[in-house]
Structure formats: C-alpha cells, structure tokens
C-alpha cells in the first residue's frame, strides 16, 4: 500500500515531497554600492547636498544629454541615502524619504535624460523601496507611452515586494508590468505573428512540395515510378506537419495552465487567446497568492486577496466569452479563479479514511524560509492576517457530528 508522507506545520498539513520558494535570497544586511570611477556623487551624506549635486550635474545641465551611467549613479546615491535614514516599515515616517523619491522621478522625467528599458532594468536592480519602484515605472510609461516592460524586468520589483511581504504593492507592480495594456498588446501581436507564420509555412511547404515534384518529374530528376507514390508522400508529410502543430498546441496549453501553479486557474468561459495574452499576469498573481499562503501559515490564502484576484462580473462579456475589465465601482476583473486547496483535500482524505495510508512526520525546515521570517520580523506590523482555522475546519466538525 502506498503511503502519503505528511508534515504538520503550525496549522494544516504539508507534503514533504514538494519544495518551493517564492524568491531567491542573494544577500542580507546592508547594500554594497558600486560607483563608476568618475562618479560625481561620492560621499554624499545628507539630502540637501545630494539634491544640490543632482540639480547641478543633471537637472541644470545646459549642454548635451545625461548619460545613463550618470543617472544610475545619482539614483544609487539616493538609494544609499534611503538606507542611512530608515528601513522597513518605518521608512516613510521620515519626510526626507518622500523628497528623495520625488527627486528620483524628477531626474527620470527630465528632458535631458534618455529613459529606456535597459536604464529601467539597471535602476530596478538597485532594490529601491517598492513605492519608489512604482513611481519609476509610471515615469517610464510617461516618457515612453507605447513601450512595454518585459516579464524578466517586471519580476525584479515583484520579488522585492514579496520579500518584504508587501502584497498590495506587488499587485500594483503586476498591473504596471505584465497586466499593463501595452504588454497585453505586445502578447497579442506575438500570438498573431505566430499563427500567421504557422499557416504561411504550412501553405508554403505544400505548394513548394507540389511544384518540386511536378518539376522533378518533368525534368526527369525523379524516376517516373515515384509519381504513383507522390500522393502517399504528400499525405505522410501532411500527417507529420499536423502532428507537429497539435503537439505545439498541447505544449502551449500546458505551459499556460501551469502559470497558475497550485493556486489559480481561469474562470469558465475564458477563451484560449486570453490565456496566452494574460499568462504572465497569472504567473505573477500566483506568486502573490503563494506568498500570502506562506505568511498566513494556514495553507490557504486570505479571503480579501482571493476576492481581489478572482472577482467575477457576468456583464463583462462579448456575447460568447468572458472579457477582462472593470466593475461599475472601478474594481478590476482578471478572470482568474482559485484552485481547490490541496491541503484541505488531503486533510479531508485523512479524516475520511481514518488515517489509513497516511503517516505523520515533522515538517522540513527550509533555511530560506527561516531567513525570510527573520527579515519580516523586523517589521512592526507584519502582513499576516488573523487565523481563520475554525472556518477552515468547519467541514470536519460537521463530519464528526454526523
């Protein structure tokens, strides 16, 4: 008889065979600064001096454009001044931090500064506060209204926000990157180009094969006996091509569905093209829900987060399929739906089988999880909701009573 290995956490059950992490931890403690050898922002220790330096070297420049390296050095100096003032949840209690954030946006919106995606990536890698990152991304769209931010770059501020347990701003980062209209339009163009290339290749191969065979027979490059077999070869080629097409469709579908992980799927009635366009948005939202589950320690996500991510509105439809959009009160509809809670299903199976086939074991201690918890403990108010275990175990009470 196969046995299920279960681990008991603070509340709920966890399968030991699955090891997951929301993010990677590269370093702890203070940050290490690397300036270019000719940086003009060395040894600036107060906001007044830094502001004057930025005004003189960047904002008040009369000739020539500002190099991207100068912009990054200036913002790196702002980052270091951030860290010297305050950290964690007390960050915005000092008004100087607000002034620094405003100064960063002023730099990026300057006409003398070229703000492209590569510069955005270098700035986001400085690990600035998430609220500042959001202002930086908004400034990027202001200077580049038709641009989009690649998923790999959007994940940088998302990971930082999740590491700090800031789920609300993580949702804002998602809406400004992989859920932004410009990014959705880019994915739509990518889908159209792929479909056109597929059909063009199919028609081209068929026409070329037919022409090549006819020409080869006419010029006697191909034996006459082959002519009677040409239809068979064409059918075989068509079969291989169709098989490749359907294999690509299956692979695409699995990749899109896996984006939701163990927590999210699509609402019924959502068309497949929507899956492709919003797959990266689903992936980011699943990471947010995964972090929320880890913060709660109950094996389930907060009800408020589920309502935010999985909001429904039957009026948002084109007559055949559901469409994303906003409700009448301005709340976003993402067409996501929560998956069944595997921990609860496993716990129900345990109770209904009387524990047969299950084995209780101690849960593994992941060092990354310990480091993350230690990091969150530095916040005065961790983003952890009150436990709703009684609600989660209501079905067990009903089972015992019956």
Secondary structure, DSSP 4 states (H G I P E B T S, - for coil): ---EEEEE-SSSEEETT----SS-----SS------TT-S-TT--SHHHHHHHHIIIIIT--SSPBPHHHHHHHHHHHHHHHHHH--GGGGGGSHHHHHHHHHHHHHHT-TTB---HHHHHHHHTT---HHHHHHHHHHHHHH-TT----HHHHHHHHHHHHHTT-HHHHHHHHHHTTTSHHHHHHHHHHHHHHHHHHHHHHHHHHHHHHHHHHHHHHTTSS-GGGGGGHHHHHHHHHHHHHHHHHHHHHHHHHHHHHTTTTTEEEPTT--HHHHHHTHHHHHHHHHHHHHHHHHH-SSS--HHHHHHHS---TT-B-SSSB--EE-TTS-EE--EEEPP-HHHHHHHHHHHTTTTTEEEEEPP--HHHHHHHHHHTTSSS-S-PPP-HHHHTHHHHHHHH-
